């Protein structure tokens, strides 16, 4: 990045390109708890390069005005918050939350000069324990934010405020950087079996979606030179925030997720003083069997074979993968017999599984379907030869365009190449 690009991206003061962009959106400027009472003490706010003062007036509404009186630039932070306005301590000029001068004791009673004076002020909105402000052009003002977290009750959210001596881009980059967790947030630096210690340079994978993006720091086990069985599965539950009600869980692996969930839920119950405990370890997994596996096979395979035009070895294969949910896969074959076709001679997977992964398991990418939902993904070919047809079936269900289908295939091949490169390292 050039110095010029850096300035363009990070400077957010009035009149700057990034500042103009950010001013088109409502910004969180303070916690509601920082202004706890009507006519209480004002607070200083610095946002997008501007110094402002926030106060809660007599009606309980939030005002956000310039930090300095327009008369002699006296600090409004020392003003008196009274009777629906903030009064400057120098000459007593008083401004309401909309920036109007409503009292000017230094002028004669019949003077209209106050009608010609105002202080810069911005619209505010309180939601979710936060004070939001719109600092952009009035003609472009949008409706106040209505994110899901703002609609949640107080018992189901926690908001906090921290100070970071950096620009917004540095803060954002620090938030999505996963490599520093190998050091800064690592309480087990001496434990070489810990996955974060095994690979301090994770690969960042980003997936854009219509509703935002997801990202993950990938630490391939192949980089560590260790087998999967030797990588630590330990995890920690961390309580953060002033009240200890922010619950974070770190470490662990997918194979221990139920135990991790149990510890996290129990910690949340304790933090909320709820006399309950997680019961996930007492609940059967999706597809859990009501009897032993072999007994279930003896009972279910003949029954399913009599109802569905599918070979018994394929039925056994489905039960091994889906347990009692295997019949839901077989039901798809009833309405569309072609889905009973075997995808590849290398595995017993059939096309009904593709549809099931999309409809029932939430699969949305070709990589997820082939490499994680089908045994085809662990065969020698890894499903490369069948990707086109699988993408066609999944794309029809997900309403992909031809361009989206081609892009899905390209992403799948790219993901496959990455995995192959990791194994060769």
N, C-alpha and C positions, 0 to 999 in steps of 0.2 A: 504494500500500500504506500502510495506517495504521501508526503506531508500535506499536499493540497487535498487529497482524498480524505485523509485523517481529519483535517479541519472541517471539511464539508459534512462528514458523518457525525462528528462528535460535538460541534458547537450548536447549541440549541437556544441561544438568546434571541430576542426579538429581531426579526428581519433576516435571520439565517435560514438557509434551505431546510435543514432538519428541524429547526425551531418552528418554521411555518407549518411543516408537516405534522409535527406532534401537537401543535395547537389546534388542529382540526379534530382532535379526540379529547374526550373527557379524561382528566388526569386525577389520580388520587393525590391529595395534597396534605392530608392530616388524618389522624385518628379521631373519631367522634369523642373518645374518652379524654382527649387533650383539651376539649372545651366542654367540661362537665356540667356547667350551670349557666342559666340565663344571666346576662349582665356580668359574667365572670371575667377573669383576666384574659386579655388577648394573647395570642402566641405568634411568634415569628414563623414565616413560611418562606422557603426559597425553592422556587420551581421554575424550570426552563430558563434559568439565568435571571429571574426576576425576584426582587425582595418584596415580600408582601406581608400583610398582617391579617390574621383570621380572628374573628370574634363571634360569640353567640349573643344575639341581641335579646331584648326584653321578651320578644315573641318566640324565642327559641330557634330562630332562623340564623343560618351562618352567613356572615359577611366576609368577603375577601377583598381587601383594598390595598392600594399602594402603601409601602412602608413609611412614606414620608408625606407630611402635610403639604399641599400645593402652595400654601402661603409662604412660609419661611423654611420649608423642608425639615421641620421638627419631627423626630421619630414618633410615629403613631403608636408604637409599642407601649409608650408610657401614657397613652391617652386614657380617658375615663370612659368605660363602657356603661352607658346609662340611657334609659328611656329611648330605646330603639335607635341608638347611634353611638359612634365612637367620637369622643370629643378630644381635640388636640389640647395638650397641657400648656401650650405657649400662649395662644390668644383665644382659646376656647371654641374655635370653629368646630362644628359638629357635622358628621357625615353619616348618613344611613347606609344600610347594607348594599344599596344600589349605587352608592357613590354620590348621591345628592347632598348638597350642603343644606342642612335643615335648621341651623342656628348659627348666627354670627354676632356674638355679644360685643365685639369690638366695633361694630357699626351702629349707627342710629337705628332706633326701632322701625322707622319708616323706610329704611334703606332696602332696595331690591337687589343689592349687589350679590347677596347669597345665591340668587337664582342664576347668576352667571358663572358660578364657581362649582366645580365638582372634583372628585378624586377618582382616579382610575379604579374600577371595581369589576369583578368577574362573577358570572352566575355560578352558584354552587348547588350541590345536591347531596343529601345524606343517604347512604345505603350501605348495608353490610358492615356497620361499625366504622365506615370510612367517610371522609368528606371529599367529594369530587368537585372539580372545577373545570369550566370551559374557558380557555384563554384565547380562543381563536376569533376570527371575524364574526360579528353577530349574525350577519346574513347567511353564514354557513353553519350555524349552531345546530347540532343534531339532538335527538332525544337523549335524556340521561341514560347512563348504562343500566342494563337489566340482566347482568350475568347471573348464572344459576347460584353462584356463591352469595350473591347479594339477596337472593330470595330465601336462602336457608335461614332457619331460626338461629338465635344466638347460641343455642346448645349444640349446634352442628357446625360451627365454624370458629376459627380463631384467627385474629388479625394481629400483626405486630409491626413494629417500625424499627429499622436499623439505619445507622449512618455509615456510609461508605465514602471515603475520600477519593473519589474517582469519577470518571464520566459514565454516562449511561451504558455505553457500549462495553466498557471494561466490566461493569457489573453484570451485564447480560452474558458476556463471554465466560466470566467466572462461574456463573450459575450453570452453564451447560457443559463446562469442562469437567470431564470425569477422570482425567489423569491425575489431578492433584489429590484425589481421594486416596490414592496409593500412599500418600505421605501426610498431608495436613490432617485428614480425618482418620488416619490409620492408627488404631490403638494396639496393633499387633505387628509392629515392624520386624520383630525378631522371629516371627512365625513364618518360615519359608513355605509352608504348605498352604498359606492363605492365598486365594486367587489374586487379590490385588497386589500382593507381593511378587507373585510369579510373573506378572506382566504389568509394568508401570507405564506402558505406552499403548493404551487401548485404541482401537480403531473406531472412529465416530461414524455411525450410520444414521442417516436422516431420511425420513419418508414424509413427503408432502401429501396432504390430503385436502379435500374441499373445506374441511372444518379446522385446519391448522396443520400441525406437523407432530411427528413423534421422533424421538432420537434415542440412541442407546450407545454406550461405550462397550465395544465387544473386545473381550480378552480371550482369544482362542487358547485352549489348553495345550495345543501343540507348541505354542511359544515357550511354555514353561519347561518342556522336556520331561514332564511327569505324566503318569497315567491319570485318567479321570478319578480313579479310586483313591489316589493319594492327595487329591486337592481337598482342602478343609471344607467341611460343610457347616462350620460354626457360624452362628449369627448373633447379633446383639440388638436389643431393643433399647432405644435412647429416648429419654423424655427431655423435651426442650421447651423454651419459652418461659415467660415470667411465672406462669401457673403450672408448668410442667405438663401441659395438655397437648403439646405437639409431639406426636408419637412417630418416631422414625425407626425403621428396621434396616439393618445393614448386614451384608454377608449372606451366607446360605446358598442354596442351589435349588433348582426347580424340583429336584427329588425330595427336598425337605420343606416344600412350601406349606404343607398342612401344619407342620410343627411351628413354622414361622408365623403362620396366621393365628394359631392358638396363642402364642406368646404376645403377639401384637394386640389381639382383641382383649386378652386378659389385662394387659397394661392399660388399655383404653378404659376398660371397666373400672379399674382401680383409680385412674386419674379422675374419672367422672363420678366416683363414689357410687357406682352401680353394683349392687350385690348380685352379680351373675358371673358366669365363666363361659368361655368359648366351648362349644360342643362339637366342633368340626371333626375332632378325632373319634367321635362316637357315631358319626354319620357315614353311611356307605358312600363311596365315590360314585359318580355318574356311571351307570352300567354295572354297578355292583351286583353280585349274584346272591340269590336267596339260599344257595346251597353250595357245596364244594364244586370246584371247576369240572372235575371229571364226571361227577354225577349230573351236572348241568348239561354237559356235552351229550351224555347218553340219552337224556330226556329231550333236549331241544333240537339236536341235529335231525332226527327222524321226523319230528313234528314240522320243522321248517321246510325240510325237503319235500314234504307232502303238500305244502302250500305254495312254494315258490320254485320257479324253473331255474334252479341254481345247483351246481354240483355240490356234493356233500363236503368235499375238501375246501371249497370256497366258503361254505357256511361255517366250517370249523375255523377257517382263517378270520372271518368276520367276528366270531365270538371271541377269539383270542385278542382281537383289537378293541372291540366295543363292548364286550360283555353282554348284559341283557339288552343293550341298545342295538345289538346287531339286527334285530327284527325291524327296527325303524329304517335301517339301510335297505333291507330286503323289501320293505313296503314300496320303496321308490320303483322297484323293478315291476311291480304290478301295473302301475300306470304307464311305464315306459320300458318295455321288455329289452330294448337295445342297451339299457344301462347295465344289464347282466353280463355284457361282454367283458372279457378279461383285458386289462389295459396292456399288459406286456407278458411275454412268456417267462420273464425273469421273476415275476411275483404273482401272487394270487389276487391282487387288487382288481376291483372292477369299477367301471365308470360311475356306478351309483354312489361310490364313496366320495367322488369329486363333488357331486351335488350335495351330499350330506354335509361335507365339510363347510360348504358355503352357507347352506340353509340353517344348519343346526349348531355348527361350531364357530361361526363367525369368521371363517377364513376369507381374506380379501385380496391376497396376493398369490401369484403362481408359485413363488418360492415356498410360501407357507403350506400350500396344498401338497406340492410334490415332495418337498424335503422334510416336512414335519407331520403330515397327515397320512401319507401313504408309505408302505414299505418299499415301494418303487424307488423312493429317494435314497435308500441304502443299498441298492443293487449296483452292479458294475457300471451300467450306463447312466445311472442317476436320473433317468427319465427324460433325457435330452431328446430322444427320438419321438417321445409321446407328448412333448410340451405343447406342440401346435394344437393337437386335438383337445387336450385337457384345457388349454386356454380358451378354445372355442366354446366348450361346454360351460366352463366357469363364467366366461364373458357374457354368454347368453343370459345366465342367471343374474349377473351383476350389471347387465346392460352396458357392457363395454363397447366403444366404437372400434373400428378396425385399427385406428391409430393407438388406442389404449391397449388393445390386445397385443399389438406388436411391441409396444413399450413394456408390457408385462413379461413377454417372452425374453426381451433383452435384459430386463432386470433379473430374471431368473438365471439366465446364463452368466450374468455378471456375478451374482451371488455364489453360483457354483464355482466359478473361477477363483473367487476369493477363498472359499473353503479349501479348494485344491491347493492353492498357494500356501495356505497355513499348514497343511499336512506335509508339504515338501520342505517347510522351513526347519 
